[in-house]
């Protein structure tokens, strides 16, 4: 069992940067794949980025590729999402997710068993 808590969200202007964090507890996040998903008002939960438990592989949605970077610090039991060049379309609740080992589908939220409560990111135009 892993508990996940996101932090670092806030209100920023278009073009700004923000880093959200996800702290894991209950179990070390070592050997857990970690992902970030986001959900805008009235929309479904969509994949943003994910990282292999070893950090050897990363995955990004096309919409954020080149702007966002996912990283992890297993010693701190924390995963990060660095968001640069933010756009109003990035406005959403950002959720951290975890799955032991390798998810059956990196991009599908149903492949992740553990979820945080989310942190709001709002980007003004």
Buried (B, 14 or more C-beta within 10 A) or exposed (E): EBBBBBBBBEEBEEEBEBBBBBBBEEBEBEEBBBBBBBBEEEEEBBBBBBBBBEBEEBBBBEBBEEBBBBBBEBEEBBBBBBBBEBBEEBBBBBBBBBBBEEBEEBBEBEBBEBBBEBBEBBBEE
